[in-house]
Amino acid sequence: MTDEEFVELKTNGVKVNYYVVCPRKLWLYSHDIRLEKSSERVELGKMLHERSYSEQPRRELMIDNLIRIDLLEGQDKVLEIKYSQRMKEASQLQILYYLYYLKRLGITGLTGELRFPKERRRETVELTEEAEGKVEEALRQIKKIEKLPKPPNVEFMPICKRCAYCELCWG
């Protein structure tokens, strides 16, 4: 991906996560329809994030007013804290995007780690060439979804019941 294309396609981590979870949710969020503030699950996640790993010295690093990294551990590890593994694929792509973004800024040699404190689990995430390709394809697809004139149609999924957008999508 060229530097120009990256500048055009870069986005925030939430959108990368939503791209995997649900393209309709991504579209709504991208068009400033934000329902997360009324979601109990989002609030639980925020509380877990605030209370977990409080001994870590650096928390929530904002870069370019665009990506927010939960924690840095040492000089070489980017941590992302998640409520559960239920959306693990989305979480993996989100942290891969952070690693990719940092690499584009010239910061290399980093490893990602997903942490699920409630489940007492950790998962290492490495930015490989294959993973970079997935991130680049996701960025292209996110831009396509955002440009749609209306939200894409999706099938009802079990995760819809717990989604902040459930009532908007399914009444």
N, C-alpha and C positions, 0 to 999 in steps of 0.2 A: 504494500500500500504506500502510495506516495505521501509526502508530507502534506501536500495540498488536500488530498482526499481525506487524510486523517483529520485535518483541521475542520473540514466540512462535516465529517461524520461523528466526531467525538461528542459524547453525551455524558449523562451521569449514570452512576451504578444502579440506581433504582430502575431505570429504564432497561438496562441490560438484564436485570433480574426479571422484570415483568415480561420481557420479550420471551423468556423461556416459560414462564408461568401461564401467560394468556395474552395473545395479541390484542384482544379487545381492551383488557385492562391497561396495556401499554398505550393504546391509542387514547383512551379516556384520560389517563394521567398526563400524556403529552399535550393534550388540549386543555390543560389546567382544570380538569375535573378531579378534584382531590377529595377523596372520602376517607382517607386513612385516619384523620383526626377523630372520627366517630367510631373507629374500630377498636373493640376490646383487645383483639389479638395483637394489633399494632402497639397498643399501650403496654400489654404484657411484655412484648419484645423490647420496648424501650426501657422498661423497668429492669429487665434481665440484663440488658446492655449496660445500664448505669451501675448496677450492683456487682456485676461479674468482673473479675480481674482488677479490682480496685487498687491492688498493690502495684500495678503496672504504671510506670511514670508518664508515658505519653498516651493520651487518649484523643480520639477523633481529630485526625489531621486532615484539614481541608486543603485541597490542591486546585489551583486555578478557579476557585469558586465553582467547581464542577464535580469533583469526586471527593468523597468523605471516607477516609480509611478509619476503621474502628480503633485499631491499635498498631503500634510498631513494637516489636520485641527485638532488642539488640539493634544491630546495624543491618540485618539481612532478612528479617521476617515481618511480613505484613499479615496481620490477623483480622479476621472478619468473624464477628460473633453473631450466631443465629439461634433462634428459639428452638428449632428442631431440625432434624434431617429430612423432614417431609418434602422440602423443596430443594434437595441437595444439588440437583443439576443446575438450577437457577443460581444457587449460591456459588457453585463452582465457577460458572461463567462470569459472575460478578467479580469474584476475586481475580480470575484470570484477566479480566478487563483492567483491573487496577494495576496488576503487574505489567500488562501490555502498555498501559498509559505511562507508567513510570519509566518503562524501557524507552518509550518514544521521547521522554524528557532527558534521556541519557543516564538513567539510574538503573544499573544492571546488577545481576548477581543476587536478586531477591527471591525468596521463596514465600509462597502464600500458605496460610493455615486457616482452615475453617474450624471454629470452635463451637461446640454445642454444650454449654455448661450444664444445662438441665439434664442432659443425657450423659454427661461426663465423657464426651468423645471429642476427638480431634482428627482432622484429616489434612494431610499435606497436599498442596496444590503446586505443580510446577508449570512454568510457562515454556512449553516445547514449541517447535515449529508448527506442529499439528494444532496445538492449542491456539497459537497466534492466528492460524487460518480460520479457526472457529470464531474467534473474537472479531476478525475482520468481516467475515460473512454476517455475523450477528449485527454489527454496526451498519452494514449495508441494508439488511432487512429491517432494522429499526427505522431507518430513514424512510424506507418505502411505506411502512405501516403508518408512520406519522403523516405522510403526505396524502393518505387516503382521504376522500371527501367525507366519509362517515366511518364509524367503527366497524371493523370486520365482524362477520358473523362467526360464532363459535358454538360448539356443542356444550351442553351442560355437563360439567365434570363434578365429581365428589368434592373437590376443593372449593367449588363455587359457594357451597353452604357457609364457609367460614370467611369468604372474601368480603372486604369492605364495600365492594361494588355489586354485591349479590342482588340487592333490592333494585338497583338501577338497571341491571341486566335482565333480571328474571322476575321482577315485580313482586 
